[in-house]
Amino acid sequence: MVVRWQKHNDYLVVRIYRDLVGDWVLTQCWGSHQGSSAYTHTLVGSYSNALEMLREIGREQRQRGFRRKQGREEQLGFDFS
């Protein structure tokens, strides 16, 4: 899952995915179109925990004036179980 927020030239992209060993990861990438950026990776216990984190991130972004952007995403059907 990929979710993107934007405010003027600033952005935040959140990705939720399973890594190669089956752990759930929530990655946040943020920055501006002028070139500065950073990211974090957070291991989470389950997909539902990741969704709860995503909801909280969404609330914070709305309070900061960011708007969620619609994007097209292609999910590949890999099964790492």
TORPA-4810 file (N, C-alpha, C, O; in nm, 3 decimals):
<nodes>
NODE_1_0.085_-0.117_0.000_0.000_0.000_0.000_0.090_0.124_0.000_0.190_0.129_0.072_M
NODE_2_0.053_0.221_-0.080_0.127_0.346_-0.089_0.027_0.461_-0.075_-0.074_0.465_-0.146_V
NODE_3_0.054_0.554_0.017_-0.031_0.671_0.038_0.058_0.794_0.033_0.167_0.796_0.089_V
NODE_4_0.009_0.898_-0.034_0.088_1.020_-0.053_0.007_1.142_-0.008_-0.111_1.153_-0.038_R
NODE_5_0.074_1.234_0.064_0.017_1.363_0.102_0.107_1.473_0.046_0.228_1.455_0.032_W
NODE_6_0.046_1.586_0.016_0.123_1.697_-0.039_0.067_1.830_0.010_-0.053_1.845_0.028_Q
NODE_7_0.157_1.924_0.032_0.123_2.062_0.068_0.224_2.151_-0.003_0.341_2.155_0.032_K
NODE_8_0.176_2.222_-0.104_0.262_2.304_-0.189_0.374_2.215_-0.245_0.346_2.121_-0.318_H
NODE_9_0.500_2.243_-0.213_0.611_2.163_-0.264_0.656_2.054_-0.168_0.749_1.980_-0.199_N
NODE_10_0.593_2.044_-0.051_0.631_1.943_0.048_0.545_1.818_0.030_0.429_1.827_-0.011_D
NODE_11_0.603_1.703_0.061_0.530_1.577_0.044_0.566_1.478_0.153_0.670_1.491_0.219_Y
NODE_12_0.480_1.380_0.172_0.505_1.264_0.257_0.448_1.144_0.184_0.333_1.146_0.139_L
NODE_13_0.526_1.039_0.173_0.481_0.913_0.113_0.498_0.804_0.218_0.605_0.789_0.277_V
NODE_14_0.391_0.728_0.241_0.395_0.616_0.336_0.371_0.488_0.259_0.278_0.478_0.179_V
NODE_15_0.455_0.389_0.285_0.441_0.257_0.222_0.428_0.153_0.332_0.501_0.156_0.432_R
NODE_16_0.336_0.059_0.313_0.321_-0.055_0.403_0.344_-0.179_0.318_0.281_-0.198_0.214_I
NODE_17_0.436_-0.263_0.364_0.470_-0.382_0.285_0.534_-0.487_0.374_0.575_-0.459_0.487_Y
NODE_18_0.543_-0.607_0.322_0.616_-0.715_0.389_0.754_-0.726_0.326_0.768_-0.721_0.203_R
NODE_19_0.854_-0.739_0.410_0.989_-0.755_0.356_1.014_-0.902_0.322_0.924_-0.986_0.332_D
NODE_20_1.136_-0.932_0.281_1.166_-1.068_0.233_1.159_-1.175_0.341_1.146_-1.293_0.310_L
NODE_21_1.169_-1.136_0.469_1.158_-1.234_0.576_1.018_-1.237_0.638_0.995_-1.307_0.737_V
NODE_22_0.925_-1.162_0.579_0.786_-1.166_0.622_0.746_-1.064_0.726_0.631_-1.064_0.771_G
NODE_23_0.837_-0.975_0.766_0.803_-0.870_0.862_0.725_-0.759_0.793_0.750_-0.727_0.677_D
NODE_24_0.630_-0.698_0.867_0.557_-0.582_0.816_0.640_-0.458_0.842_0.692_-0.437_0.951_W
NODE_25_0.651_-0.374_0.739_0.733_-0.253_0.745_0.647_-0.134_0.703_0.572_-0.142_0.606_V
NODE_26_0.659_-0.024_0.778_0.597_0.102_0.741_0.711_0.199_0.713_0.789_0.232_0.802_L
NODE_27_0.720_0.244_0.589_0.826_0.337_0.548_0.764_0.474_0.522_0.663_0.485_0.453_T
NODE_28_0.826_0.577_0.579_0.784_0.715_0.556_0.897_0.789_0.484_1.011_0.788_0.530_Q
NODE_29_0.864_0.851_0.372_0.959_0.933_0.297_0.900_1.073_0.289_0.784_1.089_0.251_C
NODE_30_0.978_1.174_0.325_0.926_1.311_0.320_1.033_1.405_0.268_1.152_1.375_0.272_W
NODE_31_0.987_1.518_0.220_1.080_1.617_0.169_1.007_1.722_0.088_0.887_1.745_0.105_G
NODE_32_1.083_1.785_0.000_1.027_1.888_-0.086_1.080_1.869_-0.227_1.181_1.801_-0.248_S
NODE_33_1.013_1.930_-0.322_1.056_1.918_-0.461_1.182_1.998_-0.488_1.239_1.989_-0.596_H
NODE_34_1.227_2.078_-0.390_1.353_2.151_-0.406_1.474_2.062_-0.380_1.587_2.103_-0.405_Q
NODE_35_1.452_1.940_-0.331_1.562_1.846_-0.321_1.589_1.787_-0.185_1.652_1.682_-0.177_G
NODE_36_1.546_1.849_-0.075_1.573_1.791_0.055_1.474_1.678_0.083_1.356_1.688_0.050_S
NODE_37_1.524_1.569_0.144_1.436_1.456_0.173_1.499_1.369_0.282_1.618_1.379_0.310_S
NODE_38_1.416_1.284_0.341_1.460_1.189_0.442_1.360_1.074_0.447_1.254_1.082_0.385_A
NODE_39_1.393_0.968_0.520_1.301_0.856_0.532_1.326_0.779_0.660_1.434_0.789_0.720_Y
NODE_40_1.226_0.703_0.703_1.238_0.611_0.816_1.170_0.480_0.779_1.077_0.476_0.699_T
NODE_41_1.219_0.372_0.839_1.156_0.240_0.827_1.119_0.196_0.968_1.201_0.202_1.059_H
NODE_42_0.994_0.152_0.986_0.949_0.105_1.117_0.892_-0.035_1.101_0.801_-0.057_1.022_T
NODE_43_0.946_-0.130_1.178_0.889_-0.265_1.180_0.765_-0.262_1.267_0.766_-0.206_1.377_L
NODE_44_0.658_-0.323_1.219_0.532_-0.328_1.295_0.491_-0.474_1.312_0.528_-0.560_1.232_V
NODE_45_0.414_-0.500_1.417_0.379_-0.637_1.450_0.280_-0.704_1.357_0.280_-0.827_1.345_G
NODE_46_0.197_-0.624_1.290_0.095_-0.682_1.202_0.048_-0.577_1.103_0.077_-0.458_1.117_S
NODE_47_-0.026_-0.622_1.004_-0.083_-0.530_0.905_-0.182_-0.435_0.972_-0.186_-0.317_0.939_Y
NODE_48_-0.261_-0.486_1.066_-0.358_-0.399_1.134_-0.287_-0.292_1.218_-0.336_-0.179_1.226_S
NODE_49_-0.173_-0.325_1.279_-0.094_-0.223_1.350_-0.043_-0.117_1.253_-0.043_0.001_1.285_N
NODE_50_-0.001_-0.160_1.135_0.047_-0.065_1.034_-0.066_0.027_0.988_-0.044_0.146_0.969_A
NODE_51_-0.186_-0.027_0.971_-0.299_0.056_0.931_-0.335_0.158_1.039_-0.371_0.271_1.008_L
NODE_52_-0.324_0.118_1.165_-0.350_0.213_1.274_-0.246_0.325_1.272_-0.281_0.442_1.292_E
NODE_53_-0.121_0.292_1.250_-0.017_0.395_1.238_-0.047_0.487_1.120_-0.030_0.609_1.130_M
NODE_54_-0.092_0.429_1.010_-0.126_0.508_0.891_-0.241_0.605_0.921_-0.237_0.720_0.877_L
NODE_55_-0.341_0.559_0.994_-0.453_0.648_1.031_-0.403_0.766_1.115_-0.445_0.880_1.094_R
NODE_56_-0.314_0.739_1.209_-0.259_0.846_1.294_-0.175_0.943_1.210_-0.183_1.065_1.229_E
NODE_57_-0.095_0.892_1.120_-0.016_0.977_1.031_-0.109_1.064_0.947_-0.082_1.183_0.928_I
NODE_58_-0.217_1.006_0.897_-0.314_1.082_0.818_-0.376_1.196_0.897_-0.391_1.306_0.845_G
NODE_59_-0.412_1.169_1.023_-0.468_1.276_1.108_-0.366_1.389_1.126_-0.401_1.506_1.116_R
NODE_60_-0.240_1.353_1.153_-0.136_1.454_1.171_-0.116_1.537_1.045_-0.101_1.659_1.051_E
NODE_61_-0.117_1.471_0.930_-0.095_1.543_0.805_-0.210_1.639_0.775_-0.186_1.752_0.731_Q
NODE_62_-0.333_1.597_0.800_-0.447_1.687_0.779_-0.438_1.808_0.871_-0.468_1.920_0.828_R
NODE_63_-0.397_1.788_0.996_-0.382_1.900_1.089_-0.274_1.997_1.042_-0.282_2.117_1.071_Q
NODE_64_-0.175_1.948_0.970_-0.067_2.033_0.918_-0.100_2.096_0.784_-0.019_2.169_0.727_R
NODE_65_-0.219_2.067_0.733_-0.261_2.128_0.607_-0.226_2.049_0.483_-0.242_2.099_0.372_G
NODE_66_-0.178_1.926_0.498_-0.147_1.841_0.384_-0.275_1.778_0.330_-0.369_1.754_0.405_F
NODE_67_-0.277_1.751_0.202_-0.390_1.686_0.137_-0.344_1.552_0.080_-0.235_1.540_0.024_R
NODE_68_-0.430_1.453_0.098_-0.398_1.321_0.042_-0.413_1.326_-0.108_-0.512_1.379_-0.160_R
NODE_69_-0.316_1.271_-0.178_-0.317_1.265_-0.324_-0.353_1.124_-0.369_-0.305_1.025_-0.313_K
NODE_70_-0.436_1.118_-0.469_-0.471_0.988_-0.526_-0.361_0.945_-0.621_-0.311_1.025_-0.700_Q
NODE_71_-0.326_0.821_-0.613_-0.224_0.769_-0.702_-0.257_0.628_-0.743_-0.332_0.558_-0.676_G
NODE_72_-0.201_0.588_-0.851_-0.222_0.452_-0.900_-0.108_0.366_-0.849_0.008_0.407_-0.851_R
NODE_73_-0.143_0.249_-0.803_-0.044_0.159_-0.746_-0.066_0.019_-0.802_-0.180_-0.026_-0.816_E
NODE_74_0.041_-0.047_-0.833_0.032_-0.185_-0.882_0.085_-0.278_-0.775_0.201_-0.268_-0.734_E
NODE_75_0.001_-0.370_-0.729_0.042_-0.469_-0.631_0.086_-0.595_-0.704_0.011_-0.652_-0.783_Q
NODE_76_0.207_-0.637_-0.676_0.258_-0.761_-0.734_0.221_-0.876_-0.641_0.224_-0.861_-0.519_L
NODE_77_0.186_-0.989_-0.697_0.134_-1.100_-0.618_0.238_-1.194_-0.563_0.224_-1.316_-0.577_G
NODE_78_0.342_-1.143_-0.500_0.443_-1.230_-0.440_0.391_-1.287_-0.309_0.326_-1.216_-0.232_F
NODE_79_0.419_-1.413_-0.283_0.381_-1.476_-0.157_0.508_-1.518_-0.086_0.574_-1.613_-0.128_D
NODE_80_0.542_-1.449_0.024_0.665_-1.478_0.097_0.641_-1.565_0.219_0.730_-1.578_0.304_F
NODE_81_0.522_-1.623_0.230_0.495_-1.704_0.350_0.555_-1.842_0.339_0.541_-1.923_0.432_S
</nodes>
